[in-house]
Amino acid sequence: MGKTPYTFCITLKINHMKIAVITPYFSESIEMIKRCHNSVLKQQDNIVHFLIADGFPHQEINTWECQHMTIPNTADYGDTPRGVGAAIASALDFDAICFLDADNWYDDEHISNIVWTYENYGNSPVITVARTLYIAPQQRLGTCTHSNGKDFVDTNCYFFRKEVFSLLRLWLFKPKAQSLYGDRILWDMLVKTDIMRTHITTPSVNYTTDYAAHYAQFDKPTPPHARVYCTEKKHFIRFDEYLKQVEVKKIQ
């Protein structure tokens, strides 16, 4: 694994590198998507934002400075929109691809820090970045300890150079049930192939979470709607439903 840079904040023109940021969206509000999009617009030049509607487009987005397209609803946690967007960006000869979910957003220096790292730390074809966790409405929890570049990397925290675009096929061509952990499939392949990657420890991705584990990590009360993975049902359930299951098991 490449060297790890630490805290920095720089301004850098990146006209020499054409970067696609791909955002799938489904039921997110237009206000939430706008926050995401505005954070992309605040990055440096020569970045194109691809907004891929998973069956239900907001027509207003057609007036934004972006590439907006709609695909049939696939209901696979955004994996197919990501794969389609990546294929289009590759066909249009982009140099790099990032992914950003519609409920998340970048710090202003996110892309410039990545490009600086790419140019100064061995030209790693994969660069990953730490993330900050938030709960609605934009209440900061802290830096995520799980998406750390060693154990796992979240979808929103990647930068892929064109020489590894073929990896992005993993968003596609798999059973729908596997989309629940599509980011884990991608991470496992990166580890297996031992592709050179560099991790930036300064968080610049802001991630909106409703996972019960994140509330617990930062000693916050877990709301009833928080998500918990149910191994028996093989999908996420509400925290209040999880508590009921625990009580039933105690009785049994």
BANU-606946 format. One record per residue: x, y, z of N, C-alpha, C in turn. Coordinates in steps of 0.001 Angstrom, whole numbers, plus 500000, padded with zeros to 6 digits. Layout:
BEGIN
XYZXYZXYZ;...
This chain:
BEGIN
500841498818500000500000500000500000500882501239500000;500408502311499323501218503504499202501335504266500501;502139505305500491502329506134501668501033506870502007;500907507276503252499693507940503708499977509389504041;499409510346503271499572511754503590498647512146504731;498988513266505383498180513691506511497489515007506182;497133515763507182496260516910506981496892517955506064;496120518359505066496520519462504216495283520024503554;495372521260503120494278521903502401494921522836501394;494733522548500110495414523310499082494431523719498000;494840524662497185494083525037496001494899524628494787;494257523926493864495006523364492751494132523332491513;494598523875490428493889523769489161494195522412488535;493154521744488052493345520379487569492810520216486149;492989521236485312492469521195483958493020520032483150;494154519472483556494776518404482795494110517059483044;493225516962484038492600515687484358491081515847484330;490413515046483500488957515110483380488340514077484322;487572514546485289487063513691486359485540513660486336;484979512467486433483530512285486530483157511968487969;482163512663488479481562512325489771480169511782489479;479918510558489884478677509868489529477787509740490757;476566510258490635475608510239491735474319509546491314;474016508386491881472698507790491671471697508428492633;470456508566492186469441509019493142468118508323492863;467296508242493901466024507529493809464899508368494421;464825508415495742463728509122496406464204510327497214;465477510699497077465999511833497837465297513130497413;465166514050498342464534515335498038465427516155497117;464810517084496401465582517938495504466556518802496304;466187519170497530467077519973498376468328519177498748;468143517906499048469279517065499406470204516857498209;469610516614497048470411516415495840471156517700495486;470509518829495708471150520118495405472367520344496300;472260519966497572473421520074498467474582519245497936;474286518035497519475300517159496928475907517800495681;475050518265494780475514518844493513476337520104493738;475882520960494628476623522198494894478021521909495424;478151520838496201479481520493496716480405520042495591;479838519446494544480646519063493381481038520307492589;480108521242492434480405522471491704481519523273492369;481674523141493679482703523886494407484094523274494262;484188522126493627485496521517493385486197522278492260;487394521820491903488160522519490883487626522221489478;488205522892488473487714522815487102487818521415486514;487101521244485404487158520029484590486589518807485307;485566519037486107484823517963486757483398517996486226;482884516847485846481512516737485356480724515872486326;479576516384486737478708515657487658477647514908486858;477639513589486986476623512747486366475582512403487428;474352512840487218473253512513488120472356511501487418;472276510292487976471572509179487341470320508871488152;469150509151487579467889508868488263467545507392488114;467300506753489239466918505339489233465399505238489099;464909505653487921463500505490487595462607506673487875;463028507596488751462145508686489172462905510009489145;462980510647487962463802511854487821463130513109488368;463955514019488874463519515382489176463778516216487919;462730516746487321462891517479486068463722518748486246;463703519331487420464482520540487679465967520331487395;466442519111487609467871518834487446468311519022486000;467371518968485053467713519192483646468283520583483411;468015521509484322468508522884484165469846523104484869;470344522097485569471589522235486323472806522019485433;473943522426485948475213522217485253475704520796485541;475173519847484776475488518437485011475043517612483812;475355516341483846474802515372482909473714514607483661;472472514787483241471335514174483934470701513128483035;470512511943483555469890510879482767469057509990483663;468112509300483040467212508410483768467319507007483206;467367506026484091467317504627483685466086503994484327;465621502850483827464510502164484491464866501851485938;463863501880486799464102501622488218464631500208488431;465802500120489034466427498819489284466395498426490753;466211499400491634466058499137493072467163498240493613;468407498586493302469548497785493768470574498653494493;470052499558495307470898500406496163471848501303495361;471467501618494134472273502516493314473376501852492525;473500500534492613474612499858491934474518499975490414;473332499718489844473201499816488388473417501245487897;472817502269488531473140503640488111474637503951488188;475310503461489206476761503682489295477480503021488122;477116501775487848477765501051486757477514501692485408;476273502121485173475933502788483911476700504102483789;476718504883484853477453506145484829478933505944484582;479508504919485215480933504631485022481219504222483587;480333503417483000480526502990481611480482504184480665;479554505105480909479448506294480058480684507176480223;481118507385481451482310508207481688483534507603481014;483655506294481064484774505628480403484697505816478892;483501505654478327483326505814476882483614507243476431;483391508205477322483656509611477010485091510015477334;485916509029477645487354509219477840487699510082479051;486960509899480131487338510565481377488587509908481946;489350510682482686490597510189483274490401509533484634;489336509912485323489108509391486675487625509439486996;487219508585487930485818508493488343485740508470489866;484799509244490399484434509190491812482937508918491906;482503508433493058481084508194493301480655508985494532;479460509584494437478948510375495561477444510185495640;476966509544496701475534509340496867474829510670497086;473548510707496737472802511962496719472614512581498097;472697511778499151472521512324500503473842512696501163;474916512663500399476241513004500920476813514210500186;477929514734500669478524515898500019480015515958500321;480727516711499462482171516878499583482522518164500323;483648518155501031484290519398501430484883520053500185;485094521366500255485517522109499065486834521611498482;487744521124499331489081520746498866489196519263498525;488081518553498501488123517090498351488903516652497109;488501517116495942489147516668494704490568517198494595;490796518442494980492152518994494868493129518235495756;492688517808496936493551516994497795493873515649497154;492875515062496517493090513775495852494100513912494720;493924514928493896494833515114492759496250515394493247;496386516203494284497713516455494859498331515149495338;497542514326495991498036513035496477498449512144495319;497638512111494285497960511298493106499303511710492516;499532512994492412500738513492491758501977513416492647;501794513306493954502936513357494870503193512080495648;502315511100495542502473509857496286502378508644495374;503144508650494298503333507449493502502297507154492454;501432508125492126500429507917491080499592506663491304;499118506457492515498269505301492806497008505357491952;496636504254491298495424504260490475494141504293491294;494243503980492578493090504059493482493484504891494697;492723505942494944492943506767496129491651506777496934;491792506602498237490628506590499115490769507686500165;489635508098500702489602509252501596488735508925502813;489132509405503969488331509227505178487028510019505074;486041509619505866484741510291505833484312510737507232;483498511783507253482874512268508476481415511843508481;480949511320509599479572510848509718478666511955510249;477488512044509647476468512996510076475142512275510248;474324512778511164472937512353511253472065513566510961;470887513325510428470008514430510044469582515210511286;469386516542511165469719517355509999471132517930510128;472069517301509508473458517740509460474105517879510841;473803516959511720474456516929513031475685516031512940;476848516592513213478104515863513055478298514858514180;478642513620513796479018512606514772480527512582514979;481285512461513882482737512395513964483300511599512809;484597511376512827485264510637511758484957509149511869;484597508551510761484280507123510727485557506304510924;485510505351511828486676504501512083486664503232511244;485523502923510638485395501680509866485922501846508443;485531502932507777486003503199506415487367503878506513;488395503065506713489713503591507094490833503257506112;490494502651504979491521502313503996492269501038504287;492002500423505431492644499158505802491626498026505911;490516498315506593489487497300506795488378497383505757;488157498583505229487022498814504334487109500235503814;486453500478502661486291501841502144484868501980501612;484202503028502032482840503293501579482822503757500128;481721503490499449481544503850498042481903505298497751;481511506206498634481674507642498399483109508132498526;483993507272498960485347507689499340486427507248498356;486031506867497149486987506361496154487299507389495065;488497507243494516488927507912493281489611506838492447;489079506574491250489631505545490368490209506187489115;491472505891488818492061506296487548491631505329486449;491742505776485193491187505020484073491827503643483901;493062503457484369493704502154484202493044501064485043;492170501450485980491463500432486779489946500532486606;489491501216485568488047501338485341487364499977485211;488086498977484734487464497661484547486924497095485865;487479497529486989486976497088488293485528497504488511;485128498590487873483813499161488138482688498337487527;483033497307486763482023496363486282481359495643487448;482012495657488602481478494947489762480185495569490282;479878496796489861478573497361490201477456496640489455;477804495931488407476827495315487508476981493798487490;476072493142486769476199491713486437476348490820487665;475465491022488626475469490166489818474035490017490312;473755488995491111472411488854491672472016490102492460;470760490497492351470312491725493007470569491704494511;470448490542495123470646490450496572472041490901496981;473019490752496083474391491139496407474583492657496409;473621493386495867473735494843495857473679495422497260;473142494673498194473101495119499583474503495378500120;475474494642499591476865494810500019477785494973498806;477302495711497810478089495926496598479413496609496862;479435497535497826480697498207498154481694497244498778;481194496261499510482071495246500100482666494352499015;481879494033497993482382493226496877483525493957496177;483338495257495956484381496058495311485634496109496181;485470496347497470486614496414498377487368495086498412;486638493986498512487281492672498571488094492390497310;487593492841496158488337492640494917489612493482494911;489533494703495406490727495545495490491797494896496360;491384494353497480492331493696498382492903492444497726;492052491684497073492473490431496444493481490674495332;493249491691494520494133491969493387495373492754493791;495370493305495009496528494030495539496914495214494658;495912495886494109496157497091493321496666498198494246;497677498910493796498249499973494621497195501034494932;497094501408496186496151502441496584496771503279497710;496318504497497805496778505421498839495561505966499569;495650506037500887494520506517501689494847507869502311;493939508812502171494062510132502780493311510111504107;494011510362505182493406510255506510492597511485506910;492780512581506203491980513774506469490610513605505826;489521513558506598488205513336505990487745514534505172;487219514265503982486641515334503163485352514889502483;484868513686502828483552513203502412482635513269503626;481455513827503428480475513943504508479329512977504238;479153512034505149478273510887504935477083510936505889;475892510953505323474675510928506128474347509491506499;474293509211507783474105507834508235472822507662509038;472246506469508934471157506083509827471412504684510388;472680504285510410473042502973510954473126503037512478;472504502074513129472506502027514592473922501948515148;474800501242514452476175501084514928476901502419515023;476579503355514131477233504660514165476747505486515356;475470505398515667474974506081516870475686505543518106;475807504220518162476447503592519323477919503974519422;478599504050518273480023504378518263480298505721518916;479369506665518731479576508013519265478684508294520477;478218507213521112477437507321522354476222508226522209;475537508092521078474309508839520846473106507914521027;471988508423521531470782507597521632470372507093520246;470058505826520149469695505240518859468201505413518620;467806506131517562466381506345517298465719505075516757;464411504967516859463706503762516402463929503438514928;464114504486514096464222504251512651465624503826512214;466610503871513093467983503506512710468019502080512180;468962501831511278469024500528510610469990499566511287;469552498307511350470372497212511868470291496071510865;471419495448510559471387494326509617470891493072510326;469884492447509732469306491223510282469865490025509518;470653489204510182471277488056509513470248487016509094;469153486922509824468126485938509480467361486339508224;466990487619508137466234488105506979467141488539505833;468427488715506126469422489133505146469102490491504526;468602491377505355468439492770504950468353493623506214;468308494932506025468276495833507176466863495952507739;466783496075509051465517496307509725465660497519510639;464529498037511096464549499165512021465077498734513386;465647499687514084466207499394515397465127498937516378;463928499539516311462868499114517224462418497686516930;462432497292515653462112495907515313463192494965515838;464430495400515738465545494607516258465398494378517765;465026495419518497464854495286519943463745494296520283;462679494301519487461592493344519708462077491914519498;462908491725518466463452490391518208464330489923519367;465110490839519904465972490499521040465131490070522236;464041490783522487463167490449523612462522489084523423;462103488786522198461493487487521906462487486362522161;463719486554521743464749485533521945465033485318523429;464965486401524210465182486275525650464090485424526284;462848485638525824461716484884526362461831483407526013;462253483145524780462396481760524326463531481060525067;
